[in-house]
């Protein structure tokens, strides 16, 4: 009898944890930023406006403060500079990469969309078109790295 009651209790506990997890996932998907509308994309002007500044003098540039490496990394995520990173700010840095993969723009990434992007990337790396990648061909897919600056100014 005690094992049955314990089993029912554990089952209800697992079901409630599963429901909270499922609702949390649904909340993340509903807060995802929508893809940009084609009308919203501003077209570049064909020619730049010209103006004669004459004797105008603009304001002095602001003083640049030295930020530590951690502060610069923190501010890459803190979009509104309130010194608090929200979940939406953390996820917003990945939205451009997600939109590139989301071919139909429905804010859902299907396996087919991912597979198409992967196949196109493979075809771009396969220079000789033999459907096999040599180490030299594969090396072309490596992300470009920034050159390291010397740690001291000697």
C-alpha positions as CSV (number, residue, x, y, z in Angstrom):
1,X,0.0,0.0,0.0
2,X,2.8,2.4,0.9
3,X,4.6,1.7,-2.4
4,X,1.5,2.4,-4.4
5,X,0.9,5.8,-2.7
6,X,4.6,6.6,-3.1
7,X,4.4,5.6,-6.8
8,X,1.4,7.8,-7.4
9,X,3.0,10.7,-5.6
10,X,6.2,10.5,-7.6
11,X,4.2,10.1,-10.8
12,X,2.3,13.3,-10.0
13,X,5.5,15.1,-9.1
14,X,7.1,14.2,-12.4
15,X,4.0,15.2,-14.4
16,X,3.9,18.6,-12.7
17,X,7.6,19.2,-13.4
18,X,7.1,18.2,-17.0
19,X,4.2,20.7,-17.3
20,X,6.2,23.6,-15.9
21,X,9.1,22.7,-18.3
22,X,6.7,22.6,-21.2
23,X,5.1,25.9,-20.4
24,X,8.6,27.5,-20.0
25,X,9.5,26.3,-23.5
26,X,6.3,27.7,-24.9
27,X,7.0,31.1,-23.3
28,X,10.4,31.3,-24.9
29,X,9.0,30.6,-28.4
30,X,6.2,33.2,-28.0
31,X,8.8,35.9,-27.0
32,X,11.0,35.2,-30.0
33,X,11.5,38.4,-32.2
34,X,9.6,38.2,-35.4
35,X,11.4,38.2,-38.7
36,X,11.7,41.5,-40.5
37,X,9.0,42.3,-43.0
38,X,10.1,43.0,-46.6
39,X,8.5,46.4,-46.5
40,X,10.5,47.4,-43.4
41,X,13.8,46.9,-45.1
42,X,14.9,50.4,-46.1
43,X,16.3,50.8,-49.5
44,X,19.6,52.6,-49.8
45,X,19.5,56.0,-51.4
46,X,21.0,56.1,-54.9
47,X,23.0,59.2,-54.2
48,X,24.1,60.8,-50.9
49,X,22.9,64.3,-50.0
50,X,25.6,67.0,-50.2
51,X,25.8,69.9,-47.8
52,X,28.4,72.7,-47.3
53,X,29.3,72.7,-43.6
54,X,30.9,76.2,-43.9
55,X,32.1,77.3,-40.5
56,X,30.0,74.9,-38.5
57,X,31.7,73.2,-35.5
58,X,30.2,70.1,-34.0
59,X,30.2,69.0,-30.4
60,X,33.3,67.6,-28.9
61,X,33.5,63.8,-29.0
62,X,32.7,62.0,-25.7
63,X,35.6,60.8,-23.6
64,X,36.3,57.1,-24.1
65,X,36.5,55.1,-21.0
66,X,38.7,52.1,-20.7
67,X,36.6,48.9,-20.2
68,X,37.9,45.7,-19.0
69,X,37.6,42.6,-21.2
70,X,34.7,41.3,-19.1
71,X,32.9,44.6,-19.2
72,X,33.1,44.7,-23.0
73,X,31.9,41.1,-23.1
74,X,29.0,42.0,-20.7
75,X,28.0,45.0,-22.8
76,X,27.8,42.9,-26.0
77,X,24.7,41.3,-24.4
78,X,23.4,44.2,-22.4
79,X,21.7,46.1,-25.2
80,X,20.0,48.8,-23.2
81,X,23.0,49.4,-20.9
82,X,21.0,49.1,-17.7
83,X,23.8,46.7,-16.3
84,X,21.3,43.8,-16.3
85,X,21.1,41.1,-18.9
86,X,17.6,39.9,-19.5
87,X,16.8,36.6,-21.2
88,X,15.6,38.4,-24.3
89,X,18.8,40.4,-24.5
90,X,20.8,37.2,-24.2
91,X,18.8,35.4,-26.9
92,X,18.7,38.5,-29.3
93,X,22.4,38.0,-30.2
94,X,21.5,34.8,-31.9
95,X,18.4,36.0,-33.8
96,X,20.3,37.0,-37.0
97,X,21.9,33.6,-37.3
98,X,18.5,32.0,-36.7
99,X,16.9,34.1,-39.4
100,X,19.5,33.0,-41.9
101,X,18.6,29.4,-41.2
102,X,14.8,30.0,-41.2
103,X,14.2,30.0,-44.9
104,X,10.4,30.3,-44.9
105,X,10.4,33.0,-42.2
106,X,7.8,31.3,-39.9
107,X,10.1,31.5,-36.8
108,X,10.4,27.7,-36.6
109,X,13.5,25.9,-37.7
110,X,12.7,22.6,-39.3
111,X,15.1,19.8,-40.1
112,X,14.6,20.4,-43.8
113,X,15.7,24.1,-43.5
114,X,18.7,23.1,-41.5
115,X,19.6,20.3,-44.0
116,X,19.3,22.7,-47.0
117,X,21.6,25.2,-45.4
118,X,24.1,22.4,-44.5
119,X,24.0,21.0,-48.0
120,X,24.6,24.4,-49.5
121,X,27.5,24.9,-47.2
122,X,29.0,21.5,-48.2
123,X,28.6,22.3,-51.9
124,X,30.4,25.6,-51.3
125,X,33.3,23.8,-49.6
126,X,33.5,21.1,-52.2
127,X,35.7,22.9,-54.8
128,X,36.1,20.0,-57.3
129,X,32.5,18.8,-57.0
130,X,33.3,15.2,-56.3
131,X,31.0,15.1,-53.2
132,X,34.0,14.4,-50.9
133,X,36.0,16.9,-48.8
134,X,39.7,16.8,-48.7
135,X,41.5,18.3,-45.7
136,X,42.4,21.4,-47.8
137,X,38.7,21.8,-48.8
138,X,37.5,21.4,-45.3
139,X,40.0,24.0,-44.0
140,X,38.2,26.6,-46.1
141,X,35.2,26.3,-43.7
142,X,37.2,27.3,-40.6
143,X,36.0,30.6,-39.1
144,X,38.4,33.5,-39.6
145,X,40.3,34.3,-36.4
146,X,41.4,37.8,-35.4
147,X,45.2,38.1,-35.0
148,X,46.3,38.2,-31.4
149,X,47.7,41.4,-30.2
150,X,50.9,41.3,-28.2
151,X,50.3,41.2,-24.4
152,X,52.8,43.9,-23.7
153,X,53.9,47.0,-25.5
154,X,57.6,46.5,-25.6
